[in-house]
Amino acid sequence: MVKEVDVRGLSCPFPVIKVKKALDEGGKESILVIIDTEVSVENVSRLVRSRGHDFKVEKNEDIYHLLIKGEGS
């Protein structure tokens, strides 16, 4: 199962805050973060990396999908 966190239209630090909350809620599911700015991608990536999670970023037109792998994924 994948939890979706849509942070399009939000300026920093709100994307980081929303992703941090999703990570803190725990669970073993993967998290898909939908982002619309490169700055937010960089900031969220920094947070996820600092927490030791594996993730990948894909860009489709002007939208970024950052998939944070859950435990067992």
PQR file of N, CA, C, O and H, with PARSE charges and radii, in Angstrom:
ATOM      1  N   MET A   1       0.849  -1.185   0.000 -0.4000 1.5000
ATOM      2  CA  MET A   1       0.000   0.000   0.000 -0.0000 2.0000
ATOM      3  C   MET A   1       0.895   1.248   0.000  0.5500 1.7000
ATOM      4  O   MET A   1       1.964   1.258   0.610 -0.5500 1.4000
ATOM      5  N   VAL A   2       0.445   2.285  -0.685 -0.4000 1.5000
ATOM      6  CA  VAL A   2       1.215   3.516  -0.785 -0.0000 2.0000
ATOM      7  C   VAL A   2       0.375   4.673  -0.252  0.5500 1.7000
ATOM      8  O   VAL A   2      -0.764   4.883  -0.671 -0.5500 1.4000
ATOM      9  H   VAL A   2      -0.424   2.277  -1.180  0.4000 1.0000
ATOM     10  N   LYS A   3       0.959   5.407   0.669 -0.4000 1.5000
ATOM     11  CA  LYS A   3       0.307   6.601   1.205 -0.0000 2.0000
ATOM     12  C   LYS A   3       0.697   7.777   0.320  0.5500 1.7000
ATOM     13  O   LYS A   3       1.870   7.925  -0.024 -0.5500 1.4000
ATOM     14  H   LYS A   3       1.884   5.237   1.009  0.4000 1.0000
ATOM     15  N   GLU A   4      -0.258   8.607  -0.050 -0.4000 1.5000
ATOM     16  CA  GLU A   4       0.010   9.738  -0.929 -0.0000 2.0000
ATOM     17  C   GLU A   4       0.002  11.045  -0.146  0.5500 1.7000
ATOM     18  O   GLU A   4      -0.908  11.311   0.638 -0.5500 1.4000
ATOM     19  H   GLU A   4      -1.211   8.486   0.229  0.4000 1.0000
ATOM     20  N   VAL A   5       1.043  11.863  -0.377 -0.4000 1.5000
ATOM     21  CA  VAL A   5       1.137  13.188   0.243 -0.0000 2.0000
ATOM     22  C   VAL A   5       1.297  14.188  -0.897  0.5500 1.7000
ATOM     23  O   VAL A   5       2.337  14.231  -1.554 -0.5500 1.4000
ATOM     24  H   VAL A   5       1.782  11.647  -1.014  0.4000 1.0000
ATOM     25  N   ASP A   6       0.265  14.989  -1.125 -0.4000 1.5000
ATOM     26  CA  ASP A   6       0.264  15.956  -2.222 -0.0000 2.0000
ATOM     27  C   ASP A   6       0.620  17.333  -1.662  0.5500 1.7000
ATOM     28  O   ASP A   6      -0.150  17.914  -0.896 -0.5500 1.4000
ATOM     29  H   ASP A   6      -0.580  14.954  -0.591  0.4000 1.0000
ATOM     30  N   VAL A   7       1.782  17.851  -2.045 -0.4000 1.5000
ATOM     31  CA  VAL A   7       2.227  19.149  -1.526 -0.0000 2.0000
ATOM     32  C   VAL A   7       2.304  20.194  -2.644  0.5500 1.7000
ATOM     33  O   VAL A   7       2.968  21.219  -2.490 -0.5500 1.4000
ATOM     34  H   VAL A   7       2.407  17.380  -2.667  0.4000 1.0000
ATOM     35  N   ARG A   8       1.632  19.937  -3.761 -0.4000 1.5000
ATOM     36  CA  ARG A   8       1.616  20.912  -4.854 -0.0000 2.0000
ATOM     37  C   ARG A   8       0.977  22.208  -4.385  0.5500 1.7000
ATOM     38  O   ARG A   8      -0.029  22.205  -3.676 -0.5500 1.4000
ATOM     39  H   ARG A   8       1.093  19.104  -3.886  0.4000 1.0000
ATOM     40  N   GLY A   9       1.581  23.310  -4.794 -0.4000 1.5000
ATOM     41  CA  GLY A   9       1.045  24.622  -4.445 -0.0000 2.0000
ATOM     42  C   GLY A   9       1.488  25.132  -3.088  0.5500 1.7000
ATOM     43  O   GLY A   9       1.172  26.266  -2.728 -0.5500 1.4000
ATOM     44  H   GLY A   9       2.399  23.313  -5.369  0.4000 1.0000
ATOM     45  N   LEU A  10       2.213  24.325  -2.323 -0.4000 1.5000
ATOM     46  CA  LEU A  10       2.684  24.755  -1.012 -0.0000 2.0000
ATOM     47  C   LEU A  10       4.122  25.240  -1.123  0.5500 1.7000
ATOM     48  O   LEU A  10       4.941  24.634  -1.813 -0.5500 1.4000
ATOM     49  H   LEU A  10       2.470  23.404  -2.615  0.4000 1.0000
ATOM     50  N   SER A  11       4.419  26.338  -0.437 -0.4000 1.5000
ATOM     51  CA  SER A  11       5.800  26.820  -0.431 -0.0000 2.0000
ATOM     52  C   SER A  11       6.488  26.347   0.842  0.5500 1.7000
ATOM     53  O   SER A  11       5.842  26.075   1.854 -0.5500 1.4000
ATOM     54  H   SER A  11       3.753  26.830   0.124  0.4000 1.0000
ATOM     55  N   CYS A  12       7.802  26.257   0.769 -0.4000 1.5000
ATOM     56  CA  CYS A  12       8.588  25.793   1.911 -0.0000 2.0000
ATOM     57  C   CYS A  12       8.394  26.732   3.089  0.5500 1.7000
ATOM     58  O   CYS A  12       8.310  27.948   2.912 -0.5500 1.4000
ATOM     59  H   CYS A  12       8.326  26.478  -0.054  0.4000 1.0000
ATOM     60  N   PRO A  13       8.325  26.181   4.272 -0.5600 1.5000
ATOM     61  CA  PRO A  13       8.707  24.821   4.676  0.2800 2.0000
ATOM     62  C   PRO A  13       7.562  23.814   4.713  0.5500 1.7000
ATOM     63  O   PRO A  13       7.753  22.704   5.208 -0.5500 1.4000
ATOM     64  N   PHE A  14       6.378  24.161   4.208 -0.4000 1.5000
ATOM     65  CA  PHE A  14       5.206  23.295   4.386 -0.0000 2.0000
ATOM     66  C   PHE A  14       5.327  21.916   3.745  0.5500 1.7000
ATOM     67  O   PHE A  14       4.858  20.951   4.348 -0.5500 1.4000
ATOM     68  H   PHE A  14       6.223  25.063   3.806  0.4000 1.0000
ATOM     69  N   PRO A  15       5.929  21.757   2.550 -0.5600 1.5000
ATOM     70  CA  PRO A  15       6.108  20.393   2.030  0.2800 2.0000
ATOM     71  C   PRO A  15       6.955  19.523   2.959  0.5500 1.7000
ATOM     72  O   PRO A  15       6.638  18.353   3.175 -0.5500 1.4000
ATOM     73  N   VAL A  16       8.018  20.085   3.500 -0.4000 1.5000
ATOM     74  CA  VAL A  16       8.887  19.334   4.409 -0.0000 2.0000
ATOM     75  C   VAL A  16       8.111  18.956   5.676  0.5500 1.7000
ATOM     76  O   VAL A  16       8.232  17.831   6.163 -0.5500 1.4000
ATOM     77  H   VAL A  16       8.275  21.035   3.324  0.4000 1.0000
ATOM     78  N   ILE A  17       7.331  19.873   6.202 -0.4000 1.5000
ATOM     79  CA  ILE A  17       6.549  19.614   7.416 -0.0000 2.0000
ATOM     80  C   ILE A  17       5.546  18.482   7.177  0.5500 1.7000
ATOM     81  O   ILE A  17       5.398  17.596   8.019 -0.5500 1.4000
ATOM     82  H   ILE A  17       7.233  20.786   5.807  0.4000 1.0000
ATOM     83  N   LYS A  18       4.855  18.509   6.030 -0.4000 1.5000
ATOM     84  CA  LYS A  18       3.862  17.463   5.733 -0.0000 2.0000
ATOM     85  C   LYS A  18       4.526  16.096   5.557  0.5500 1.7000
ATOM     86  O   LYS A  18       3.997  15.085   6.020 -0.5500 1.4000
ATOM     87  H   LYS A  18       4.974  19.228   5.346  0.4000 1.0000
ATOM     88  N   VAL A  19       5.676  16.062   4.893 -0.4000 1.5000
ATOM     89  CA  VAL A  19       6.365  14.788   4.692 -0.0000 2.0000
ATOM     90  C   VAL A  19       6.925  14.284   6.017  0.5500 1.7000
ATOM     91  O   VAL A  19       6.881  13.084   6.288 -0.5500 1.4000
ATOM     92  H   VAL A  19       6.106  16.883   4.517  0.4000 1.0000
ATOM     93  N   LYS A  20       7.449  15.181   6.842 -0.4000 1.5000
ATOM     94  CA  LYS A  20       7.960  14.789   8.161 -0.0000 2.0000
ATOM     95  C   LYS A  20       6.837  14.164   8.986  0.5500 1.7000
ATOM     96  O   LYS A  20       7.045  13.153   9.657 -0.5500 1.4000
ATOM     97  H   LYS A  20       7.485  16.156   6.622  0.4000 1.0000
ATOM     98  N   LYS A  21       5.657  14.761   8.937 -0.4000 1.5000
ATOM     99  CA  LYS A  21       4.507  14.226   9.680 -0.0000 2.0000
ATOM    100  C   LYS A  21       4.153  12.822   9.179  0.5500 1.7000
ATOM    101  O   LYS A  21       3.884  11.925   9.977 -0.5500 1.4000
ATOM    102  H   LYS A  21       5.488  15.582   8.392  0.4000 1.0000
ATOM    103  N   ALA A  22       4.155  12.637   7.858 -0.4000 1.5000
ATOM    104  CA  ALA A  22       3.847  11.323   7.292 -0.0000 2.0000
ATOM    105  C   ALA A  22       4.885  10.288   7.722  0.5500 1.7000
ATOM    106  O   ALA A  22       4.532   9.153   8.041 -0.5500 1.4000
ATOM    107  H   ALA A  22       4.374  13.366   7.210  0.4000 1.0000
ATOM    108  N   LEU A  23       6.154  10.672   7.731 -0.4000 1.5000
ATOM    109  CA  LEU A  23       7.214   9.760   8.175 -0.0000 2.0000
ATOM    110  C   LEU A  23       7.068   9.439   9.662  0.5500 1.7000
ATOM    111  O   LEU A  23       7.262   8.295  10.075 -0.5500 1.4000
ATOM    112  H   LEU A  23       6.440  11.594   7.472  0.4000 1.0000
ATOM    113  N   ASP A  24       6.724  10.457  10.469 -0.4000 1.5000
ATOM    114  CA  ASP A  24       6.578  10.266  11.910 -0.0000 2.0000
ATOM    115  C   ASP A  24       5.398   9.369  12.263  0.5500 1.7000
ATOM    116  O   ASP A  24       5.413   8.690  13.290 -0.5500 1.4000
ATOM    117  H   ASP A  24       6.567  11.385  10.134  0.4000 1.0000
ATOM    118  N   GLU A  25       4.369   9.367  11.407 -0.4000 1.5000
ATOM    119  CA  GLU A  25       3.201   8.528  11.666 -0.0000 2.0000
ATOM    120  C   GLU A  25       3.548   7.063  11.511  0.5500 1.7000
ATOM    121  O   GLU A  25       2.789   6.177  11.905 -0.5500 1.4000
ATOM    122  H   GLU A  25       4.356   9.919  10.573  0.4000 1.0000
ATOM    123  N   GLY A  26       4.711   6.828  10.927 -0.4000 1.5000
ATOM    124  CA  GLY A  26       5.230   5.470  10.852 -0.0000 2.0000
ATOM    125  C   GLY A  26       4.481   4.586   9.898  0.5500 1.7000
ATOM    126  O   GLY A  26       3.947   5.035   8.884 -0.5500 1.4000
ATOM    127  H   GLY A  26       5.327   7.548  10.607  0.4000 1.0000
ATOM    128  N   GLY A  27       4.451   3.339  10.237 -0.4000 1.5000
ATOM    129  CA  GLY A  27       3.863   2.365   9.337 -0.0000 2.0000
ATOM    130  C   GLY A  27       4.930   1.841   8.397  0.5500 1.7000
ATOM    131  O   GLY A  27       6.021   2.401   8.292 -0.5500 1.4000
ATOM    132  H   GLY A  27       4.884   2.974  11.060  0.4000 1.0000
ATOM    133  N   LYS A  28       4.601   0.777   7.730 -0.4000 1.5000
ATOM    134  CA  LYS A  28       5.567   0.141   6.846 -0.0000 2.0000
ATOM    135  C   LYS A  28       5.280   0.439   5.391  0.5500 1.7000
ATOM    136  O   LYS A  28       5.956  -0.079   4.502 -0.5500 1.4000
ATOM    137  H   LYS A  28       3.715   0.322   7.815  0.4000 1.0000
ATOM    138  N   GLU A  29       4.274   1.277   5.142 -0.4000 1.5000
ATOM    139  CA  GLU A  29       3.897   1.555   3.764 -0.0000 2.0000
ATOM    140  C   GLU A  29       4.832   2.568   3.109  0.5500 1.7000
ATOM    141  O   GLU A  29       5.472   3.377   3.781 -0.5500 1.4000
ATOM    142  H   GLU A  29       3.726   1.698   5.865  0.4000 1.0000
ATOM    143  N   SER A  30       4.891   2.501   1.804 -0.4000 1.5000
ATOM    144  CA  SER A  30       5.646   3.488   1.052 -0.0000 2.0000
ATOM    145  C   SER A  30       4.847   4.790   1.008  0.5500 1.7000
ATOM    146  O   SER A  30       3.631   4.795   1.195 -0.5500 1.4000
ATOM    147  H   SER A  30       4.371   1.844   1.258  0.4000 1.0000
ATOM    148  N   ILE A  31       5.552   5.888   0.758 -0.4000 1.5000
ATOM    149  CA  ILE A  31       4.910   7.202   0.688 -0.0000 2.0000
ATOM    150  C   ILE A  31       5.241   7.818  -0.668  0.5500 1.7000
ATOM    151  O   ILE A  31       6.408   7.911  -1.046 -0.5500 1.4000
ATOM    152  H   ILE A  31       6.541   5.884   0.606  0.4000 1.0000
ATOM    153  N   LEU A  32       4.208   8.238  -1.394 -0.4000 1.5000
ATOM    154  CA  LEU A  32       4.384   8.939  -2.662 -0.0000 2.0000
ATOM    155  C   LEU A  32       4.115  10.413  -2.418  0.5500 1.7000
ATOM    156  O   LEU A  32       3.009  10.805  -2.046 -0.5500 1.4000
ATOM    157  H   LEU A  32       3.260   8.162  -1.086  0.4000 1.0000
ATOM    158  N   VAL A  33       5.150  11.232  -2.634 -0.4000 1.5000
ATOM    159  CA  VAL A  33       5.014  12.671  -2.442 -0.0000 2.0000
ATOM    160  C   VAL A  33       4.904  13.316  -3.822  0.5500 1.7000
ATOM    161  O   VAL A  33       5.758  13.102  -4.682 -0.5500 1.4000
ATOM    162  H   VAL A  33       6.049  10.914  -2.936  0.4000 1.0000
ATOM    163  N   ILE A  34       3.855  14.101  -4.028 -0.4000 1.5000
ATOM    164  CA  ILE A  34       3.642  14.788  -5.300 -0.0000 2.0000
ATOM    165  C   ILE A  34       4.033  16.246  -5.110  0.5500 1.7000
ATOM    166  O   ILE A  34       3.463  16.949  -4.276 -0.5500 1.4000
ATOM    167  H   ILE A  34       3.161  14.274  -3.330  0.4000 1.0000
ATOM    168  N   ILE A  35       5.015  16.696  -5.894 -0.4000 1.5000
ATOM    169  CA  ILE A  35       5.644  18.000  -5.688 -0.0000 2.0000
ATOM    170  C   ILE A  35       5.667  18.759  -7.013  0.5500 1.7000
ATOM    171  O   ILE A  35       5.799  18.154  -8.077 -0.5500 1.4000
ATOM    172  H   ILE A  35       5.478  16.125  -6.572  0.4000 1.0000
ATOM    173  N   ASP A  36       5.536  20.095  -6.947 -0.4000 1.5000
ATOM    174  CA  ASP A  36       5.544  20.879  -8.183 -0.0000 2.0000
ATOM    175  C   ASP A  36       6.681  21.889  -8.289  0.5500 1.7000
ATOM    176  O   ASP A  36       6.701  22.684  -9.229 -0.5500 1.4000
ATOM    177  H   ASP A  36       5.429  20.586  -6.083  0.4000 1.0000
ATOM    178  N   THR A  37       7.627  21.879  -7.351 -0.4000 1.5000
ATOM    179  CA  THR A  37       8.776  22.785  -7.476 -0.0000 2.0000
ATOM    180  C   THR A  37      10.070  22.028  -7.180  0.5500 1.7000
ATOM    181  O   THR A  37      10.113  21.132  -6.338 -0.5500 1.4000
ATOM    182  H   THR A  37       7.610  21.233  -6.588  0.4000 1.0000
ATOM    183  N   GLU A  38      11.119  22.419  -7.899 -0.4000 1.5000
ATOM    184  CA  GLU A  38      12.418  21.779  -7.713 -0.0000 2.0000
ATOM    185  C   GLU A  38      12.991  22.049  -6.320  0.5500 1.7000
ATOM    186  O   GLU A  38      13.645  21.186  -5.735 -0.5500 1.4000
ATOM    187  H   GLU A  38      11.084  23.147  -8.583  0.4000 1.0000
ATOM    188  N   VAL A  39      12.743  23.245  -5.796 -0.4000 1.5000
ATOM    189  CA  VAL A  39      13.231  23.588  -4.454 -0.0000 2.0000
ATOM    190  C   VAL A  39      12.621  22.651  -3.413  0.5500 1.7000
ATOM    191  O   VAL A  39      13.322  22.166  -2.525 -0.5500 1.4000
ATOM    192  H   VAL A  39      12.212  23.946  -6.271  0.4000 1.0000
ATOM    193  N   SER A  40      11.332  22.398  -3.520 -0.4000 1.5000
ATOM    194  CA  SER A  40      10.675  21.488  -2.579 -0.0000 2.0000
ATOM    195  C   SER A  40      11.216  20.069  -2.722  0.5500 1.7000
ATOM    196  O   SER A  40      11.376  19.365  -1.724 -0.5500 1.4000
ATOM    197  H   SER A  40      10.763  22.792  -4.242  0.4000 1.0000
ATOM    198  N   VAL A  41      11.499  19.641  -3.957 -0.4000 1.5000
ATOM    199  CA  VAL A  41      12.084  18.312  -4.172 -0.0000 2.0000
ATOM    200  C   VAL A  41      13.416  18.216  -3.434  0.5500 1.7000
ATOM    201  O   VAL A  41      13.681  17.227  -2.751 -0.5500 1.4000
ATOM    202  H   VAL A  41      11.370  20.213  -4.767  0.4000 1.0000
ATOM    203  N   GLU A  42      14.249  19.239  -3.572 -0.4000 1.5000
ATOM    204  CA  GLU A  42      15.558  19.245  -2.907 -0.0000 2.0000
ATOM    205  C   GLU A  42      15.408  19.200  -1.389  0.5500 1.7000
ATOM    206  O   GLU A  42      16.101  18.435  -0.718 -0.5500 1.4000
ATOM    207  H   GLU A  42      14.033  20.042  -4.127  0.4000 1.0000
ATOM    208  N   ASN A  43      14.506  20.015  -0.849 -0.4000 1.5000
ATOM    209  CA  ASN A  43      14.332  20.078   0.607 -0.0000 2.0000
ATOM    210  C   ASN A  43      13.743  18.788   1.172  0.5500 1.7000
ATOM    211  O   ASN A  43      14.193  18.302   2.210 -0.5500 1.4000
ATOM    212  H   ASN A  43      13.943  20.636  -1.394  0.4000 1.0000
ATOM    213  N   VAL A  44      12.738  18.231   0.494 -0.4000 1.5000
ATOM    214  CA  VAL A  44      12.137  16.979   0.952 -0.0000 2.0000
ATOM    215  C   VAL A  44      13.154  15.837   0.828  0.5500 1.7000
ATOM    216  O   VAL A  44      13.239  14.980   1.708 -0.5500 1.4000
ATOM    217  H   VAL A  44      12.372  18.625  -0.349  0.4000 1.0000
ATOM    218  N   SER A  45      13.919  15.831  -0.263 -0.4000 1.5000
ATOM    219  CA  SER A  45      14.950  14.795  -0.442 -0.0000 2.0000
ATOM    220  C   SER A  45      15.966  14.840   0.689  0.5500 1.7000
ATOM    221  O   SER A  45      16.389  13.800   1.195 -0.5500 1.4000
ATOM    222  H   SER A  45      13.849  16.528  -0.977  0.4000 1.0000
ATOM    223  N   ARG A  46      16.354  16.039   1.080 -0.4000 1.5000
ATOM    224  CA  ARG A  46      17.315  16.202   2.176 -0.0000 2.0000
ATOM    225  C   ARG A  46      16.752  15.605   3.472  0.5500 1.7000
ATOM    226  O   ARG A  46      17.463  14.911   4.199 -0.5500 1.4000
ATOM    227  H   ARG A  46      16.011  16.883   0.669  0.4000 1.0000
ATOM    228  N   LEU A  47      15.482  15.875   3.757 -0.4000 1.5000
ATOM    229  CA  LEU A  47      14.839  15.332   4.961 -0.0000 2.0000
ATOM    230  C   LEU A  47      14.815  13.808   4.911  0.5500 1.7000
ATOM    231  O   LEU A  47      15.208  13.141   5.869 -0.5500 1.4000
ATOM    232  H   LEU A  47      14.904  16.439   3.167  0.4000 1.0000
ATOM    233  N   VAL A  48      14.354  13.266   3.796 -0.4000 1.5000
ATOM    234  CA  VAL A  48      14.211  11.812   3.673 -0.0000 2.0000
ATOM    235  C   VAL A  48      15.571  11.134   3.794  0.5500 1.7000
ATOM    236  O   VAL A  48      15.698  10.110   4.465 -0.5500 1.4000
ATOM    237  H   VAL A  48      14.035  13.808   3.018  0.4000 1.0000
ATOM    238  N   ARG A  49      16.586  11.700   3.147 -0.4000 1.5000
ATOM    239  CA  ARG A  49      17.946  11.147   3.214 -0.0000 2.0000
ATOM    240  C   ARG A  49      18.459  11.178   4.656  0.5500 1.7000
ATOM    241  O   ARG A  49      19.094  10.225   5.109 -0.5500 1.4000
ATOM    242  H   ARG A  49      16.483  12.532   2.602  0.4000 1.0000
ATOM    243  N   SER A  50      18.185  12.272   5.379 -0.4000 1.5000
ATOM    244  CA  SER A  50      18.668  12.394   6.758 -0.0000 2.0000
ATOM    245  C   SER A  50      18.008  11.379   7.681  0.5500 1.7000
ATOM    246  O   SER A  50      18.555  11.034   8.728 -0.5500 1.4000
ATOM    247  H   SER A  50      17.670  13.046   5.011  0.4000 1.0000
ATOM    248  N   ARG A  51      16.830  10.903   7.286 -0.4000 1.5000
ATOM    249  CA  ARG A  51      16.120   9.893   8.069 -0.0000 2.0000
ATOM    250  C   ARG A  51      16.531   8.477   7.691  0.5500 1.7000
ATOM    251  O   ARG A  51      16.077   7.513   8.307 -0.5500 1.4000
ATOM    252  H   ARG A  51      16.386  11.183   6.435  0.4000 1.0000
ATOM    253  N   GLY A  52      17.402   8.346   6.664 -0.4000 1.5000
ATOM    254  CA  GLY A  52      17.904   7.044   6.274 -0.0000 2.0000
ATOM    255  C   GLY A  52      16.982   6.229   5.388  0.5500 1.7000
ATOM    256  O   GLY A  52      17.145   5.013   5.291 -0.5500 1.4000
ATOM    257  H   GLY A  52      17.771   9.129   6.164  0.4000 1.0000
ATOM    258  N   HIS A  53      16.019   6.865   4.741 -0.4000 1.5000
ATOM    259  CA  HIS A  53      15.082   6.156   3.866 -0.0000 2.0000
ATOM    260  C   HIS A  53      15.591   6.139   2.432  0.5500 1.7000
ATOM    261  O   HIS A  53      16.236   7.084   1.978 -0.5500 1.4000
ATOM    262  H   HIS A  53      15.887   7.853   4.820  0.4000 1.0000
ATOM    263  N   ASP A  54      15.296   5.059   1.730 -0.4000 1.5000
ATOM    264  CA  ASP A  54      15.562   4.990   0.299 -0.0000 2.0000
ATOM    265  C   ASP A  54      14.414   5.674  -0.432  0.5500 1.7000
ATOM    266  O   ASP A  54      13.258   5.571  -0.021 -0.5500 1.4000
ATOM    267  H   ASP A  54      14.772   4.291   2.099  0.4000 1.0000
ATOM    268  N   PHE A  55      14.736   6.372  -1.516 -0.4000 1.5000
ATOM    269  CA  PHE A  55      13.693   7.026  -2.294 -0.0000 2.0000
ATOM    270  C   PHE A  55      14.162   7.215  -3.722  0.5500 1.7000
ATOM    271  O   PHE A  55      15.351   7.115  -4.026 -0.5500 1.4000
ATOM    272  H   PHE A  55      15.675   6.456  -1.850  0.4000 1.0000
ATOM    273  N   LYS A  56      13.202   7.491  -4.589 -0.4000 1.5000
ATOM    274  CA  LYS A  56      13.540   7.831  -5.966 -0.0000 2.0000
ATOM    275  C   LYS A  56      12.620   8.960  -6.410  0.5500 1.7000
ATOM    276  O   LYS A  56      11.498   9.102  -5.924 -0.5500 1.4000
ATOM    277  H   LYS A  56      12.236   7.572  -4.341  0.4000 1.0000
ATOM    278  N   VAL A  57      13.123   9.759  -7.346 -0.4000 1.5000
ATOM    279  CA  VAL A  57      12.373  10.901  -7.860 -0.0000 2.0000
ATOM    280  C   VAL A  57      12.178  10.710  -9.357  0.5500 1.7000
ATOM    281  O   VAL A  57      13.118  10.387 -10.084 -0.5500 1.4000
ATOM    282  H   VAL A  57      14.034   9.643  -7.742  0.4000 1.0000
ATOM    283  N   GLU A  58      10.950  10.913  -9.802 -0.4000 1.5000
ATOM    284  CA  GLU A  58      10.644  10.888 -11.223 -0.0000 2.0000
ATOM    285  C   GLU A  58       9.943  12.184 -11.583  0.5500 1.7000
ATOM    286  O   GLU A  58       9.112  12.682 -10.825 -0.5500 1.4000
ATOM    287  H   GLU A  58      10.187  11.175  -9.212  0.4000 1.0000
ATOM    288  N   LYS A  59      10.284  12.730 -12.750 -0.4000 1.5000
ATOM    289  CA  LYS A  59       9.643  13.972 -13.205 -0.0000 2.0000
ATOM    290  C   LYS A  59       8.772  13.658 -14.402  0.5500 1.7000
ATOM    291  O   LYS A  59       9.215  13.018 -15.355 -0.5500 1.4000
ATOM    292  H   LYS A  59      10.960  12.325 -13.366  0.4000 1.0000
ATOM    293  N   ASN A  60       7.533  14.111 -14.348 -0.4000 1.5000
ATOM    294  CA  ASN A  60       6.599  13.946 -15.446 -0.0000 2.0000
ATOM    295  C   ASN A  60       6.031  15.319 -15.764  0.5500 1.7000
ATOM    296  O   ASN A  60       5.181  15.830 -15.035 -0.5500 1.4000
ATOM    297  H   ASN A  60       7.173  14.631 -13.574  0.4000 1.0000
ATOM    298  N   GLU A  61       6.502  15.915 -16.853 -0.4000 1.5000
ATOM    299  CA  GLU A  61       6.179  17.289 -17.217 -0.0000 2.0000
ATOM    300  C   GLU A  61       6.630  18.211 -16.085  0.5500 1.7000
ATOM    301  O   GLU A  61       7.829  18.283 -15.814 -0.5500 1.4000
ATOM    302  H   GLU A  61       7.193  15.500 -17.445  0.4000 1.0000
ATOM    303  N   ASP A  62       5.729  18.913 -15.420 -0.4000 1.5000
ATOM    304  CA  ASP A  62       6.126  19.851 -14.356 -0.0000 2.0000
ATOM    305  C   ASP A  62       5.876  19.298 -12.963  0.5500 1.7000
ATOM    306  O   ASP A  62       5.959  20.037 -11.982 -0.5500 1.4000
ATOM    307  H   ASP A  62       4.755  18.855 -15.640  0.4000 1.0000
ATOM    308  N   ILE A  63       5.573  18.014 -12.861 -0.4000 1.5000
ATOM    309  CA  ILE A  63       5.252  17.408 -11.567 -0.0000 2.0000
ATOM    310  C   ILE A  63       6.313  16.360 -11.232  0.5500 1.7000
ATOM    311  O   ILE A  63       6.721  15.569 -12.083 -0.5500 1.4000
ATOM    312  H   ILE A  63       5.506  17.414 -13.658  0.4000 1.0000
ATOM    313  N   TYR A  64       6.745  16.377  -9.982 -0.4000 1.5000
ATOM    314  CA  TYR A  64       7.716  15.408  -9.482 -0.0000 2.0000
ATOM    315  C   TYR A  64       6.997  14.408  -8.590  0.5500 1.7000
ATOM    316  O   TYR A  64       6.132  14.776  -7.796 -0.5500 1.4000
ATOM    317  H   TYR A  64       6.414  17.020  -9.292  0.4000 1.0000
ATOM    318  N   HIS A  65       7.366  13.144  -8.730 -0.4000 1.5000
ATOM    319  CA  HIS A  65       6.888  12.092  -7.834 -0.0000 2.0000
ATOM    320  C   HIS A  65       8.093  11.579  -7.076  0.5500 1.7000
ATOM    321  O   HIS A  65       9.025  11.036  -7.669 -0.5500 1.4000
ATOM    322  H   HIS A  65       8.069  12.845  -9.375  0.4000 1.0000
ATOM    323  N   LEU A  66       8.074  11.751  -5.770 -0.4000 1.5000
ATOM    324  CA  LEU A  66       9.155  11.265  -4.913 -0.0000 2.0000
ATOM    325  C   LEU A  66       8.585  10.083  -4.139  0.5500 1.7000
ATOM    326  O   LEU A  66       7.701  10.251  -3.299 -0.5500 1.4000
ATOM    327  H   LEU A  66       7.317  12.192  -5.288  0.4000 1.0000
ATOM    328  N   LEU A  67       9.091   8.896  -4.422 -0.4000 1.5000
ATOM    329  CA  LEU A  67       8.605   7.688  -3.773 -0.0000 2.0000
ATOM    330  C   LEU A  67       9.568   7.273  -2.683  0.5500 1.7000
ATOM    331  O   LEU A  67      10.720   6.930  -2.947 -0.5500 1.4000
ATOM    332  H   LEU A  67       9.809   8.759  -5.105  0.4000 1.0000
ATOM    333  N   ILE A  68       9.077   7.308  -1.448 -0.4000 1.5000
ATOM    334  CA  ILE A  68       9.856   6.884  -0.284 -0.0000 2.0000
ATOM    335  C   ILE A  68       9.497   5.431  -0.031  0.5500 1.7000
ATOM    336  O   ILE A  68       8.338   5.102   0.221 -0.5500 1.4000
ATOM    337  H   ILE A  68       8.140   7.586  -1.234  0.4000 1.0000
ATOM    338  N   LYS A  69      10.495   4.568  -0.101 -0.4000 1.5000
ATOM    339  CA  LYS A  69      10.239   3.140   0.050 -0.0000 2.0000
ATOM    340  C   LYS A  69       9.941   2.788   1.497  0.5500 1.7000
ATOM    341  O   LYS A  69      10.666   3.181   2.411 -0.5500 1.4000
ATOM    342  H   LYS A  69      11.437   4.835  -0.306  0.4000 1.0000
ATOM    343  N   GLY A  70       8.868   2.045   1.687 -0.4000 1.5000
ATOM    344  CA  GLY A  70       8.513   1.579   3.017 -0.0000 2.0000
ATOM    345  C   GLY A  70       9.299   0.337   3.371  0.5500 1.7000
ATOM    346  O   GLY A  70      10.005  -0.223   2.532 -0.5500 1.4000
ATOM    347  H   GLY A  70       8.279   1.726   0.944  0.4000 1.0000
ATOM    348  N   GLU A  71       9.176  -0.087   4.600 -0.4000 1.5000
ATOM    349  CA  GLU A  71       9.861  -1.303   5.039 -0.0000 2.0000
ATOM    350  C   GLU A  71       9.291  -2.487   4.276  0.5500 1.7000
ATOM    351  O   GLU A  71       8.075  -2.639   4.152 -0.5500 1.4000
ATOM    352  H   GLU A  71       8.602   0.368   5.281  0.4000 1.0000
ATOM    353  N   GLY A  72      10.179  -3.315   3.773 -0.4000 1.5000
ATOM    354  CA  GLY A  72       9.736  -4.483   3.039 -0.0000 2.0000
ATOM    355  C   GLY A  72       9.415  -4.209   1.587  0.5500 1.7000
ATOM    356  O   GLY A  72       8.967  -5.109   0.876 -0.5500 1.4000
ATOM    357  H   GLY A  72      11.166  -3.192   3.874  0.4000 1.0000
ATOM    358  N   SER A  73       9.635  -2.977   1.123 -0.4000 1.5000
ATOM    359  CA  SER A  73       9.352  -2.652  -0.294 -0.0000 2.0000
ATOM    360  C   SER A  73      10.560  -2.885  -1.147  0.5500 1.7000
ATOM    361  O   SER A  73      10.512  -2.668  -2.358 -0.5500 1.4000
ATOM    362  H   SER A  73       9.999  -2.245   1.700  0.4000 1.0000
TER
END
